[in-house]
Amino acid sequence: MKAADTVAIGSPVYWHNMSGAVRNLIDRFYGPVQAGALKGKKFVFLFQSAAPEAWMMEKAE
Ligand SMILES: Cc1cc2nc3c(=O)[nH]c(=O)nc-3n(C[C@H](O)[C@H](O)[C@H](O)COP(=O)(O)O)c2cc1C
């Protein structure tokens, strides 16, 4: 991720949220990834969902 220009992370939607595995990945940035280390990169977050609801997409944004 540090070497990339664009970081894309994807997750299925489980109970109106990202999956536990993706959540763990992001949580574990805390510590190893210093504040600002990914600054300036394009970031894309992709959800795959069976029945997306408008409020969920707004919260995700
Ligand atoms: C435990 C579980 C919870 C899910 N919760 C939601 C949900 O809250 N909203 C939704 O739109 N889809 C939900 N889904 C559907 C998944 O997002 C969907 O299965 C996943 O994106 C993979 O797509 P596929 O089943 O077509 O392979 C859930 C699926 C599972 C297994």
PDB file of the backbone (N, CA, C, O) and the ligand in Angstrom, with CONECT records:
HET    LIG  A 101      31
ATOM      1  N   MET A   1       0.815  -1.208   0.000  1.00  0.00           N
ATOM      2  CA  MET A   1       0.000   0.000   0.000  1.00  0.00           C
ATOM      3  C   MET A   1       0.853   1.264   0.000  1.00  0.00           C
ATOM      4  O   MET A   1       0.507   2.260  -0.637  1.00  0.00           O
ATOM      5  N   LYS A   2       1.968   1.213   0.720  1.00  0.00           N
ATOM      6  CA  LYS A   2       2.824   2.398   0.775  1.00  0.00           C
ATOM      7  C   LYS A   2       3.369   2.755  -0.602  1.00  0.00           C
ATOM      8  O   LYS A   2       3.555   3.932  -0.911  1.00  0.00           O
ATOM      9  N   ALA A   3       3.627   1.737  -1.436  1.00  0.00           N
ATOM     10  CA  ALA A   3       4.206   1.979  -2.759  1.00  0.00           C
ATOM     11  C   ALA A   3       3.157   2.319  -3.808  1.00  0.00           C
ATOM     12  O   ALA A   3       3.497   2.792  -4.893  1.00  0.00           O
ATOM     13  N   ALA A   4       1.885   2.083  -3.497  1.00  0.00           N
ATOM     14  CA  ALA A   4       0.821   2.259  -4.502  1.00  0.00           C
ATOM     15  C   ALA A   4       0.374   3.717  -4.607  1.00  0.00           C
ATOM     16  O   ALA A   4       0.443   4.481  -3.644  1.00  0.00           O
ATOM     17  N   ASP A   5      -0.090   4.080  -5.816  1.00  0.00           N
ATOM     18  CA  ASP A   5      -0.707   5.397  -5.996  1.00  0.00           C
ATOM     19  C   ASP A   5      -2.175   5.363  -5.557  1.00  0.00           C
ATOM     20  O   ASP A   5      -2.722   6.339  -5.045  1.00  0.00           O
ATOM     21  N   THR A   6      -2.783   4.198  -5.781  1.00  0.00           N
ATOM     22  CA  THR A   6      -4.195   4.018  -5.430  1.00  0.00           C
ATOM     23  C   THR A   6      -4.333   2.803  -4.525  1.00  0.00           C
ATOM     24  O   THR A   6      -3.759   1.749  -4.797  1.00  0.00           O
ATOM     25  N   VAL A   7      -5.085   2.951  -3.464  1.00  0.00           N
ATOM     26  CA  VAL A   7      -5.368   1.836  -2.562  1.00  0.00           C
ATOM     27  C   VAL A   7      -6.859   1.510  -2.686  1.00  0.00           C
ATOM     28  O   VAL A   7      -7.712   2.367  -2.452  1.00  0.00           O
ATOM     29  N   ALA A   8      -7.160   0.269  -3.055  1.00  0.00           N
ATOM     30  CA  ALA A   8      -8.547  -0.172  -3.164  1.00  0.00           C
ATOM     31  C   ALA A   8      -8.784  -1.306  -2.173  1.00  0.00           C
ATOM     32  O   ALA A   8      -8.078  -2.315  -2.175  1.00  0.00           O
ATOM     33  N   ILE A   9      -9.781  -1.118  -1.336  1.00  0.00           N
ATOM     34  CA  ILE A   9     -10.151  -2.138  -0.360  1.00  0.00           C
ATOM     35  C   ILE A   9     -11.608  -2.507  -0.612  1.00  0.00           C
ATOM     36  O   ILE A   9     -12.457  -1.628  -0.767  1.00  0.00           O
ATOM     37  N   GLY A  10     -11.895  -3.790  -0.654  1.00  0.00           N
ATOM     38  CA  GLY A  10     -13.258  -4.233  -0.895  1.00  0.00           C
ATOM     39  C   GLY A  10     -13.745  -5.139   0.213  1.00  0.00           C
ATOM     40  O   GLY A  10     -12.958  -5.821   0.869  1.00  0.00           O
ATOM     41  N   SER A  11     -15.047  -5.140   0.416  1.00  0.00           N
ATOM     42  CA  SER A  11     -15.636  -5.992   1.445  1.00  0.00           C
ATOM     43  C   SER A  11     -17.060  -6.374   1.066  1.00  0.00           C
ATOM     44  O   SER A  11     -17.781  -5.565   0.482  1.00  0.00           O
ATOM     45  N   PRO A  12     -17.473  -7.591   1.389  1.00  0.00           N
ATOM     46  CA  PRO A  12     -18.905  -7.867   1.362  1.00  0.00           C
ATOM     47  C   PRO A  12     -19.564  -7.093   2.502  1.00  0.00           C
ATOM     48  O   PRO A  12     -18.910  -6.755   3.488  1.00  0.00           O
ATOM     49  N   VAL A  13     -20.831  -6.821   2.367  1.00  0.00           N
ATOM     50  CA  VAL A  13     -21.585  -6.208   3.468  1.00  0.00           C
ATOM     51  C   VAL A  13     -22.146  -7.331   4.328  1.00  0.00           C
ATOM     52  O   VAL A  13     -22.903  -8.172   3.843  1.00  0.00           O
ATOM     53  N   TYR A  14     -21.778  -7.345   5.596  1.00  0.00           N
ATOM     54  CA  TYR A  14     -22.323  -8.290   6.569  1.00  0.00           C
ATOM     55  C   TYR A  14     -23.008  -7.483   7.653  1.00  0.00           C
ATOM     56  O   TYR A  14     -22.366  -6.707   8.360  1.00  0.00           O
ATOM     57  N   TRP A  15     -24.279  -7.660   7.779  1.00  0.00           N
ATOM     58  CA  TRP A  15     -25.070  -6.960   8.795  1.00  0.00           C
ATOM     59  C   TRP A  15     -24.804  -5.460   8.763  1.00  0.00           C
ATOM     60  O   TRP A  15     -24.462  -4.846   9.773  1.00  0.00           O
ATOM     61  N   HIS A  16     -24.970  -4.899   7.586  1.00  0.00           N
ATOM     62  CA  HIS A  16     -24.903  -3.452   7.349  1.00  0.00           C
ATOM     63  C   HIS A  16     -23.517  -2.859   7.572  1.00  0.00           C
ATOM     64  O   HIS A  16     -23.386  -1.655   7.793  1.00  0.00           O
ATOM     65  N   ASN A  17     -22.488  -3.691   7.515  1.00  0.00           N
ATOM     66  CA  ASN A  17     -21.161  -3.165   7.769  1.00  0.00           C
ATOM     67  C   ASN A  17     -20.134  -3.937   6.953  1.00  0.00           C
ATOM     68  O   ASN A  17     -20.475  -4.913   6.285  1.00  0.00           O
ATOM     69  N   MET A  18     -18.883  -3.506   7.003  1.00  0.00           N
ATOM     70  CA  MET A  18     -17.815  -4.253   6.345  1.00  0.00           C
ATOM     71  C   MET A  18     -17.604  -5.576   7.085  1.00  0.00           C
ATOM     72  O   MET A  18     -18.018  -5.720   8.236  1.00  0.00           O
ATOM     73  N   SER A  19     -16.963  -6.537   6.425  1.00  0.00           N
ATOM     74  CA  SER A  19     -16.725  -7.836   7.062  1.00  0.00           C
ATOM     75  C   SER A  19     -15.709  -7.699   8.187  1.00  0.00           C
ATOM     76  O   SER A  19     -14.927  -6.749   8.229  1.00  0.00           O
ATOM     77  N   GLY A  20     -15.737  -8.657   9.088  1.00  0.00           N
ATOM     78  CA  GLY A  20     -14.807  -8.642  10.215  1.00  0.00           C
ATOM     79  C   GLY A  20     -13.356  -8.676   9.766  1.00  0.00           C
ATOM     80  O   GLY A  20     -12.503  -8.029  10.374  1.00  0.00           O
ATOM     81  N   ALA A  21     -13.066  -9.424   8.706  1.00  0.00           N
ATOM     82  CA  ALA A  21     -11.689  -9.540   8.225  1.00  0.00           C
ATOM     83  C   ALA A  21     -11.157  -8.184   7.756  1.00  0.00           C
ATOM     84  O   ALA A  21     -10.024  -7.813   8.062  1.00  0.00           O
ATOM     85  N   VAL A  22     -11.984  -7.454   7.014  1.00  0.00           N
ATOM     86  CA  VAL A  22     -11.554  -6.138   6.522  1.00  0.00           C
ATOM     87  C   VAL A  22     -11.451  -5.152   7.683  1.00  0.00           C
ATOM     88  O   VAL A  22     -10.548  -4.317   7.728  1.00  0.00           O
ATOM     89  N   ARG A  23     -12.387  -5.265   8.614  1.00  0.00           N
ATOM     90  CA  ARG A  23     -12.342  -4.398   9.796  1.00  0.00           C
ATOM     91  C   ARG A  23     -11.041  -4.644  10.589  1.00  0.00           C
ATOM     92  O   ARG A  23     -10.407  -3.696  11.052  1.00  0.00           O
ATOM     93  N   ASN A  24     -10.655  -5.910  10.738  1.00  0.00           N
ATOM     94  CA  ASN A  24      -9.410  -6.230  11.439  1.00  0.00           C
ATOM     95  C   ASN A  24      -8.213  -5.604  10.742  1.00  0.00           C
ATOM     96  O   ASN A  24      -7.324  -5.047  11.387  1.00  0.00           O
ATOM     97  N   LEU A  25      -8.198  -5.703   9.406  1.00  0.00           N
ATOM     98  CA  LEU A  25      -7.083  -5.129   8.646  1.00  0.00           C
ATOM     99  C   LEU A  25      -6.960  -3.637   8.951  1.00  0.00           C
ATOM    100  O   LEU A  25      -5.877  -3.146   9.268  1.00  0.00           O
ATOM    101  N   ILE A  26      -8.076  -2.927   8.852  1.00  0.00           N
ATOM    102  CA  ILE A  26      -8.042  -1.479   9.067  1.00  0.00           C
ATOM    103  C   ILE A  26      -7.697  -1.161  10.529  1.00  0.00           C
ATOM    104  O   ILE A  26      -6.922  -0.244  10.800  1.00  0.00           O
ATOM    105  N   ASP A  27      -8.275  -1.922  11.469  1.00  0.00           N
ATOM    106  CA  ASP A  27      -7.967  -1.689  12.886  1.00  0.00           C
ATOM    107  C   ASP A  27      -6.467  -1.830  13.148  1.00  0.00           C
ATOM    108  O   ASP A  27      -5.888  -1.093  13.946  1.00  0.00           O
ATOM    109  N   ARG A  28      -5.847  -2.803  12.452  1.00  0.00           N
ATOM    110  CA  ARG A  28      -4.434  -3.074  12.727  1.00  0.00           C
ATOM    111  C   ARG A  28      -3.477  -2.124  12.010  1.00  0.00           C
ATOM    112  O   ARG A  28      -2.257  -2.261  12.113  1.00  0.00           O
ATOM    113  N   PHE A  29      -4.040  -1.168  11.290  1.00  0.00           N
ATOM    114  CA  PHE A  29      -3.200  -0.053  10.820  1.00  0.00           C
ATOM    115  C   PHE A  29      -2.711   0.739  12.027  1.00  0.00           C
ATOM    116  O   PHE A  29      -1.645   1.355  12.000  1.00  0.00           O
ATOM    117  N   TYR A  30      -3.531   0.707  13.103  1.00  0.00           N
ATOM    118  CA  TYR A  30      -3.208   1.492  14.293  1.00  0.00           C
ATOM    119  C   TYR A  30      -1.891   0.997  14.892  1.00  0.00           C
ATOM    120  O   TYR A  30      -1.806  -0.146  15.341  1.00  0.00           O
ATOM    121  N   GLY A  31      -0.894   1.828  14.900  1.00  0.00           N
ATOM    122  CA  GLY A  31       0.430   1.442  15.380  1.00  0.00           C
ATOM    123  C   GLY A  31       1.412   1.341  14.220  1.00  0.00           C
ATOM    124  O   GLY A  31       2.262   2.217  14.053  1.00  0.00           O
ATOM    125  N   PRO A  32       1.304   0.255  13.392  1.00  0.00           N
ATOM    126  CA  PRO A  32       2.285   0.091  12.303  1.00  0.00           C
ATOM    127  C   PRO A  32       2.230   1.200  11.246  1.00  0.00           C
ATOM    128  O   PRO A  32       3.258   1.561  10.673  1.00  0.00           O
ATOM    129  N   VAL A  33       1.039   1.739  10.988  1.00  0.00           N
ATOM    130  CA  VAL A  33       0.911   2.770   9.952  1.00  0.00           C
ATOM    131  C   VAL A  33       0.835   4.142  10.641  1.00  0.00           C
ATOM    132  O   VAL A  33      -0.147   4.465  11.308  1.00  0.00           O
ATOM    133  N   GLN A  34       1.868   4.916  10.465  1.00  0.00           N
ATOM    134  CA  GLN A  34       1.935   6.226  11.109  1.00  0.00           C
ATOM    135  C   GLN A  34       0.938   7.189  10.473  1.00  0.00           C
ATOM    136  O   GLN A  34       0.628   7.079   9.287  1.00  0.00           O
ATOM    137  N   ALA A  35       0.447   8.118  11.257  1.00  0.00           N
ATOM    138  CA  ALA A  35      -0.490   9.118  10.745  1.00  0.00           C
ATOM    139  C   ALA A  35       0.130   9.839   9.553  1.00  0.00           C
ATOM    140  O   ALA A  35       1.268  10.304   9.628  1.00  0.00           O
ATOM    141  N   GLY A  36      -0.607   9.930   8.465  1.00  0.00           N
ATOM    142  CA  GLY A  36      -0.135  10.628   7.273  1.00  0.00           C
ATOM    143  C   GLY A  36       0.655   9.757   6.313  1.00  0.00           C
ATOM    144  O   GLY A  36       1.027  10.219   5.234  1.00  0.00           O
ATOM    145  N   ALA A  37       0.923   8.496   6.681  1.00  0.00           N
ATOM    146  CA  ALA A  37       1.749   7.618   5.836  1.00  0.00           C
ATOM    147  C   ALA A  37       1.116   7.352   4.476  1.00  0.00           C
ATOM    148  O   ALA A  37       1.821   7.111   3.496  1.00  0.00           O
ATOM    149  N   LEU A  38      -0.207   7.395   4.415  1.00  0.00           N
ATOM    150  CA  LEU A  38      -0.908   7.111   3.149  1.00  0.00           C
ATOM    151  C   LEU A  38      -1.489   8.385   2.539  1.00  0.00           C
ATOM    152  O   LEU A  38      -2.293   8.331   1.608  1.00  0.00           O
ATOM    153  N   LYS A  39      -1.076   9.521   3.072  1.00  0.00           N
ATOM    154  CA  LYS A  39      -1.616  10.801   2.607  1.00  0.00           C
ATOM    155  C   LYS A  39      -1.309  11.026   1.128  1.00  0.00           C
ATOM    156  O   LYS A  39      -0.211  10.726   0.659  1.00  0.00           O
ATOM    157  N   GLY A  40      -2.295  11.561   0.398  1.00  0.00           N
ATOM    158  CA  GLY A  40      -2.094  11.893  -1.006  1.00  0.00           C
ATOM    159  C   GLY A  40      -2.466  10.783  -1.968  1.00  0.00           C
ATOM    160  O   GLY A  40      -2.528  11.001  -3.178  1.00  0.00           O
ATOM    161  N   LYS A  41      -2.714   9.585  -1.435  1.00  0.00           N
ATOM    162  CA  LYS A  41      -3.090   8.477  -2.317  1.00  0.00           C
ATOM    163  C   LYS A  41      -4.578   8.549  -2.627  1.00  0.00           C
ATOM    164  O   LYS A  41      -5.377   9.063  -1.844  1.00  0.00           O
ATOM    165  N   LYS A  42      -4.919   8.019  -3.791  1.00  0.00           N
ATOM    166  CA  LYS A  42      -6.327   7.853  -4.098  1.00  0.00           C
ATOM    167  C   LYS A  42      -6.810   6.624  -3.344  1.00  0.00           C
ATOM    168  O   LYS A  42      -6.145   5.589  -3.336  1.00  0.00           O
ATOM    169  N   PHE A  43      -7.977   6.744  -2.708  1.00  0.00           N
ATOM    170  CA  PHE A  43      -8.506   5.642  -1.921  1.00  0.00           C
ATOM    171  C   PHE A  43      -9.896   5.266  -2.422  1.00  0.00           C
ATOM    172  O   PHE A  43     -10.772   6.115  -2.585  1.00  0.00           O
ATOM    173  N   VAL A  44     -10.070   3.973  -2.661  1.00  0.00           N
ATOM    174  CA  VAL A  44     -11.362   3.474  -3.139  1.00  0.00           C
ATOM    175  C   VAL A  44     -11.818   2.370  -2.198  1.00  0.00           C
ATOM    176  O   VAL A  44     -11.065   1.443  -1.900  1.00  0.00           O
ATOM    177  N   PHE A  45     -13.060   2.477  -1.730  1.00  0.00           N
ATOM    178  CA  PHE A  45     -13.621   1.411  -0.909  1.00  0.00           C
ATOM    179  C   PHE A  45     -14.822   0.829  -1.654  1.00  0.00           C
ATOM    180  O   PHE A  45     -15.766   1.543  -1.993  1.00  0.00           O
ATOM    181  N   LEU A  46     -14.766  -0.497  -1.903  1.00  0.00           N
ATOM    182  CA  LEU A  46     -15.819  -1.167  -2.658  1.00  0.00           C
ATOM    183  C   LEU A  46     -16.639  -2.064  -1.743  1.00  0.00           C
ATOM    184  O   LEU A  46     -16.090  -2.902  -1.028  1.00  0.00           O
ATOM    185  N   PHE A  47     -17.941  -1.888  -1.767  1.00  0.00           N
ATOM    186  CA  PHE A  47     -18.842  -2.784  -1.039  1.00  0.00           C
ATOM    187  C   PHE A  47     -19.532  -3.713  -2.027  1.00  0.00           C
ATOM    188  O   PHE A  47     -19.913  -3.295  -3.120  1.00  0.00           O
ATOM    189  N   GLN A  48     -19.687  -4.955  -1.643  1.00  0.00           N
ATOM    190  CA  GLN A  48     -20.611  -5.814  -2.384  1.00  0.00           C
ATOM    191  C   GLN A  48     -21.715  -6.222  -1.430  1.00  0.00           C
ATOM    192  O   GLN A  48     -21.455  -6.691  -0.322  1.00  0.00           O
ATOM    193  N   SER A  49     -22.948  -6.039  -1.871  1.00  0.00           N
ATOM    194  CA  SER A  49     -24.067  -6.222  -0.969  1.00  0.00           C
ATOM    195  C   SER A  49     -25.244  -6.836  -1.707  1.00  0.00           C
ATOM    196  O   SER A  49     -25.405  -6.625  -2.909  1.00  0.00           O
ATOM    197  N   ALA A  50     -26.055  -7.583  -1.003  1.00  0.00           N
ATOM    198  CA  ALA A  50     -27.232  -8.204  -1.613  1.00  0.00           C
ATOM    199  C   ALA A  50     -28.384  -7.209  -1.729  1.00  0.00           C
ATOM    200  O   ALA A  50     -29.145  -7.245  -2.695  1.00  0.00           O
ATOM    201  N   ALA A  51     -28.509  -6.325  -0.747  1.00  0.00           N
ATOM    202  CA  ALA A  51     -29.638  -5.393  -0.725  1.00  0.00           C
ATOM    203  C   ALA A  51     -29.218  -4.093  -0.035  1.00  0.00           C
ATOM    204  O   ALA A  51     -29.631  -3.827   1.094  1.00  0.00           O
ATOM    205  N   PRO A  52     -28.393  -3.278  -0.715  1.00  0.00           N
ATOM    206  CA  PRO A  52     -27.889  -2.057  -0.072  1.00  0.00           C
ATOM    207  C   PRO A  52     -29.020  -1.094   0.265  1.00  0.00           C
ATOM    208  O   PRO A  52     -29.997  -0.970  -0.474  1.00  0.00           O
ATOM    209  N   GLU A  53     -28.867  -0.423   1.387  1.00  0.00           N
ATOM    210  CA  GLU A  53     -29.857   0.568   1.805  1.00  0.00           C
ATOM    211  C   GLU A  53     -29.196   1.942   1.777  1.00  0.00           C
ATOM    212  O   GLU A  53     -27.998   2.070   2.030  1.00  0.00           O
ATOM    213  N   ALA A  54     -29.988   2.967   1.466  1.00  0.00           N
ATOM    214  CA  ALA A  54     -29.441   4.314   1.274  1.00  0.00           C
ATOM    215  C   ALA A  54     -28.688   4.792   2.511  1.00  0.00           C
ATOM    216  O   ALA A  54     -27.605   5.363   2.382  1.00  0.00           O
ATOM    217  N   TRP A  55     -29.236   4.573   3.709  1.00  0.00           N
ATOM    218  CA  TRP A  55     -28.595   5.069   4.928  1.00  0.00           C
ATOM    219  C   TRP A  55     -27.222   4.438   5.124  1.00  0.00           C
ATOM    220  O   TRP A  55     -26.295   5.075   5.624  1.00  0.00           O
ATOM    221  N   MET A  56     -27.107   3.136   4.708  1.00  0.00           N
ATOM    222  CA  MET A  56     -25.839   2.433   4.864  1.00  0.00           C
ATOM    223  C   MET A  56     -24.762   3.038   3.962  1.00  0.00           C
ATOM    224  O   MET A  56     -23.620   3.215   4.384  1.00  0.00           O
ATOM    225  N   MET A  57     -25.132   3.353   2.722  1.00  0.00           N
ATOM    226  CA  MET A  57     -24.182   3.943   1.800  1.00  0.00           C
ATOM    227  C   MET A  57     -23.761   5.336   2.270  1.00  0.00           C
ATOM    228  O   MET A  57     -22.601   5.719   2.121  1.00  0.00           O
ATOM    229  N   GLU A  58     -24.710   6.095   2.840  1.00  0.00           N
ATOM    230  CA  GLU A  58     -24.368   7.427   3.360  1.00  0.00           C
ATOM    231  C   GLU A  58     -23.387   7.323   4.517  1.00  0.00           C
ATOM    232  O   GLU A  58     -22.433   8.098   4.596  1.00  0.00           O
ATOM    233  N   LYS A  59     -23.617   6.359   5.426  1.00  0.00           N
ATOM    234  CA  LYS A  59     -22.709   6.175   6.568  1.00  0.00           C
ATOM    235  C   LYS A  59     -21.322   5.753   6.077  1.00  0.00           C
ATOM    236  O   LYS A  59     -20.302   6.217   6.588  1.00  0.00           O
ATOM    237  N   ALA A  60     -21.304   4.872   5.085  1.00  0.00           N
ATOM    238  CA  ALA A  60     -20.021   4.404   4.554  1.00  0.00           C
ATOM    239  C   ALA A  60     -19.215   5.559   3.992  1.00  0.00           C
ATOM    240  O   ALA A  60     -18.004   5.654   4.196  1.00  0.00           O
ATOM    241  N   GLU A  61     -19.907   6.433   3.283  1.00  0.00           N
ATOM    242  CA  GLU A  61     -19.237   7.584   2.680  1.00  0.00           C
ATOM    243  C   GLU A  61     -18.583   8.439   3.755  1.00  0.00           C
ATOM    244  O   GLU A  61     -17.967   9.458   3.443  1.00  0.00           O
TER     245      GLU A  61
HETATM  246  C1  LIG A 101     -23.766 -13.105   7.473  1.00  0.00           C
HETATM  247  C2  LIG A 101     -24.197 -12.298   6.299  1.00  0.00           C
HETATM  248  C3  LIG A 101     -24.731 -11.039   6.496  1.00  0.00           C
HETATM  249  C4  LIG A 101     -25.124 -10.236   5.411  1.00  0.00           C
HETATM  250  N1  LIG A 101     -25.639  -9.008   5.647  1.00  0.00           N
HETATM  251  C5  LIG A 101     -26.026  -8.237   4.612  1.00  0.00           C
HETATM  252  C6  LIG A 101     -26.575  -6.941   4.854  1.00  0.00           C
HETATM  253  O1  LIG A 101     -26.713  -6.470   5.979  1.00  0.00           O
HETATM  254  N2  LIG A 101     -26.945  -6.216   3.786  1.00  0.00           N
HETATM  255  C7  LIG A 101     -26.821  -6.674   2.510  1.00  0.00           C
HETATM  256  O2  LIG A 101     -27.201  -5.955   1.596  1.00  0.00           O
HETATM  257  N3  LIG A 101     -26.286  -7.890   2.242  1.00  0.00           N
HETATM  258  C8  LIG A 101     -25.901  -8.694   3.258  1.00  0.00           C
HETATM  259  N4  LIG A 101     -25.369  -9.946   3.015  1.00  0.00           N
HETATM  260  C9  LIG A 101     -25.139 -10.360   1.622  1.00  0.00           C
HETATM  261  C10 LIG A 101     -23.650 -10.237   1.283  1.00  0.00           C
HETATM  262  O3  LIG A 101     -23.265  -8.881   1.175  1.00  0.00           O
HETATM  263  C11 LIG A 101     -23.368 -10.991  -0.027  1.00  0.00           C
HETATM  264  O4  LIG A 101     -23.651 -12.325   0.215  1.00  0.00           O
HETATM  265  C12 LIG A 101     -21.905 -10.806  -0.376  1.00  0.00           C
HETATM  266  O5  LIG A 101     -21.700  -9.508  -0.868  1.00  0.00           O
HETATM  267  C13 LIG A 101     -21.404 -11.827  -1.387  1.00  0.00           C
HETATM  268  O6  LIG A 101     -22.220 -11.843  -2.513  1.00  0.00           O
HETATM  269  P1  LIG A 101     -22.693 -13.262  -3.104  1.00  0.00           P
HETATM  270  O7  LIG A 101     -23.515 -13.889  -1.995  1.00  0.00           O
HETATM  271  O8  LIG A 101     -23.506 -12.931  -4.316  1.00  0.00           O
HETATM  272  O9  LIG A 101     -21.446 -14.020  -3.388  1.00  0.00           O
HETATM  273  C14 LIG A 101     -24.996 -10.734   4.090  1.00  0.00           C
HETATM  274  C15 LIG A 101     -24.442 -12.005   3.896  1.00  0.00           C
HETATM  275  C16 LIG A 101     -24.059 -12.779   4.967  1.00  0.00           C
HETATM  276  C17 LIG A 101     -23.473 -14.148   4.722  1.00  0.00           C
CONECT  246  247
CONECT  247  246  248  275
CONECT  248  247  249
CONECT  249  248  250  273
CONECT  250  249  251
CONECT  251  250  252  258
CONECT  252  251  253  254
CONECT  253  252
CONECT  254  252  255
CONECT  255  254  256  257
CONECT  256  255
CONECT  257  255  258
CONECT  258  251  257  259
CONECT  259  258  260  273
CONECT  260  259  261
CONECT  261  260  262  263
CONECT  262  261
CONECT  263  261  264  265
CONECT  264  263
CONECT  265  263  266  267
CONECT  266  265
CONECT  267  265  268
CONECT  268  267  269
CONECT  269  268  270  271  272
CONECT  270  269
CONECT  271  269
CONECT  272  269
CONECT  273  249  259  274
CONECT  274  273  275
CONECT  275  247  274  276
CONECT  276  275
END
